[in-house]
Amino acid sequence: MSQTNLGSGPTRRRFLQGAAGLAFFLGTGGISAVRAIATNDGTLDVNHWLTIRADGGVSIVFPSTEMGQSSYSTLPQILADELDADWDKVEIEQLHADDRRFGNQLFGGVLYTAGSTSVQGYFEPMRQAGAQARDVLMQIAAREWGVDKSLLRTEPHAVVSPDGRRLSYGELAALGTAGVELPEAGTVALKDKSEFRIIGHDLPRRDVLDKSTGRARFAIDVEVPNMAYGSVLRAPVEDERPLTIDDSAARSVPGVIDVVPLPDGVAVVAESLWAALGARGLLEVEWSEDSPARNFNSAGTLEAYARAVEDPTSEAATWAEKGDAVATISAADSVHSRFYLSDYAYHAQIEPMAAVARVDADGNGVEVWAGTQTQSWTTHTVAETLGIPTEKVKLNMMTMGGSFGRRTAPVQNYVRDAVLSSKAVGRPVKVIWTREDDIKHGTFRPAAVQKLEAGLTADGKLDGWHHKVATPTVIGFFNPNRWDAVRPNDVISMRGAESKFYGIKDFRADHIITERQARLAPYRGIGAAYTSFAAEIFMDELAEQAGRDPLDFRLDLVDENPRGRHLLEKVAEMSGWRNRGDRAMGLSFAGYSSSMAAGVAEIEVDATSGEIQIKRFWAAVDAGLIVSPDNAHNQVEGGIIFGISMALTERIDIENGEVIQNNYYDYEITRAYQVPPIDIYFADVDAPPVGVGEVGTPMVSAAIANAFHAAQGRRLRHMPFTPDRVQDAISI
């Protein structure tokens, strides 16, 4: 996409003259201008959301990033629907630059793809851009036909008059914009839900064919002229550094170009990846041994967090509060409390970290190819690494093979290492992490110990709820500048503990901010991945203490949430909950942000091996308006599978600051043959979209644990539910 300097732009009611195409602009405050720019080939180049060419082609900018979630197709579909475009004539242009006009307002205008916010954040701006463009096309048609615009309508890619005359969008673009008046931002009527032709309908994803035929390009696939390969031997412990480097053997490997010291490692740059990897194995490095991280031990971490959550003198940052939970619980007819533990977990995205950098000979400019969830922070990582203005950074955003929060860091060391290696050798360099690199030096979901306490009335009703979460601040490590602004409220660590979908009169959730004992990062579902695990098992335990069915116990708490009640009743109907007999089934009700999901797991337990088999999973989901139904189904299904894997096997252990796991053989993820049949229902509601990428995960682990109790009469309170823990629970 070529770029045009728009300068200050036209005034809102400026008449536009004689262009051969149309470009439309939507700023952060709404629609700000319409500009038509004639070019030599009779088409229009756009600097913002869309371009309509004289040949009828429509180009729509995709401002987010694609990591398998299909935002690449879904976001442009929103604009195309309001434009009333023919989807087959739409081209999608990936936004590469850190252009904040396209920023997600849910992240303060930063270009950042995370937290199931892409559709939610861009839904209204992209609808408005499409509707405004459609209005301008109708004005051109009204001018040509000499009729009032209100008499006209659109069909896909054409404006139609009352007498049946038609002008295609390409023809209208070629006619120019003389006399066209730009409508005020927000004044153009948007389509009613009943008028959607694209939103809410299944269209083939644009990326599936290329991914299925091997034509899709990921960062790991990038090849540029004269490119070398880099492999980095990283310090075994966080914050250590190389003191001495004996690289004589490494340099003797054929194809090795150079050995480059880095802040926390040593890069070998070679003519091939295999030469770089082989030579890396021959490096002899003396590392510093003064990092506090050498005291990190995951076994001791949970013990320390358990002491902290139990200690009444621990400083508690109140995350959410309503009424007086402490007083209500103390006055309840009966009081119950339980502890729940969860280990560190790794993102386990299929594509390891990779980036290509080509630094200019003078070091004052660079081009980078990377899979990343943020144009903004990646651009700043590169600029800060070289000490150059961001304008000197050309970023090429690549499709990612999964991420789940792994590629969201404000400082991205895999990109930094490619840049430093390229600068050192004066050639483009591709840095590729092996799976072992990514696990050993990854960033993780934090470990946590949680204490839940609640009261019950004599007739078995919930009477006060207090949820304490002992876990570090993820934001404090991951983004210290952001932590300074939001402290002590860490949404990454505490999401889900607010239990917002239940109507609990007296409620409190506290964050016991513990010392960090690992590198941390956001993870699919963020805090809800473990807070909902604890809360929903505890909800079942309270129902048992009250002598009530877990479904009925929860239904008491959703009187003020009819949409949530519908989900619980629906998943009960889907799974045959009321007639489950001796089937081992467990219920859970959780969500993410404003998306809700009720889930039921049916399991079998092999008491001898300790293996849990998921026989079937049912889910009822409310995520507001569903823009792309088939893709939403895929997202929730993937989230459920992610939750199953997280619940059963995924665990990171740390000893003396070093990660013990190496690869998928000892960091086990759920395999295809272990995936159960999954039935998913989406509620049809009159509400904006609120995200589907995370909502499938938080409910899963508790549903499995509750099903285990139905099967064995024992509780699982430490995630993951590994065979040894299952056997221990059975033997109690």
Secondary structure, 3 states (H helix, E strand, C coil): CCCCCCCCCCCCCCCCCCCCCEEEEEECCEEEEEECCCCCCCCCCCCCCEEECCCCCEEEEECCCCCCCCHHHHHHHHHHHHHCCCHHHEEEEECCCCCHHHCEHHHCCECCCCCCCHHHHHHHHHHHHHHHHHHHHHHHHHHHHCCCHHHCEEECCEEECCCCCEEEHHHHHHHCCCCCCCCCCCCCCCCCHHHCCCCCCCCCCCCHHHHHHCCCCEHHHCCCCCCEEEEEEECCCCCCCEEEEECHHHHCCCCEEEEEEECCEEEEEECCHHHHHHHHCCCEEEECCCCHHHHCCHHHHHHHHHHHHHCCCCCEEEEEEECCHHHHHHCCCEEEEEEEEECEEECCCCCCCEEEEEECCCCCCEEEEECCCCHHHHHHHHHHHHCCCHHHEEEEECECCCCCCCCCCCCCHHHHHHHHHHHHHCCCEEEECCHHHHHHCCCEECCEEEEEEEEECCCCCEEEEEEEEEECCHHHHHCHHHHHHHCCCCHHHHCCCCCCCCCCCCEEEEEEECCCCCCECCCCCCCHHHHHHHHHHHHHHHHHHHCCCHHHHHHCCCCCCHHHHHHHHHHHHHHCHHHCCCCCEEEEEEEECCEEEEEEEEEEEECCCCEEEEEEEEEEEECCCCCCHHHHHHHHHHHHHHHHHHHHCCCECEECCEECCCCCCCCCCCCHHHCCCEEEEECCCCCCCCCCCCCCCCCHHHHHHHHHHHHHCCCCCEECCCHHHHHHHHHC
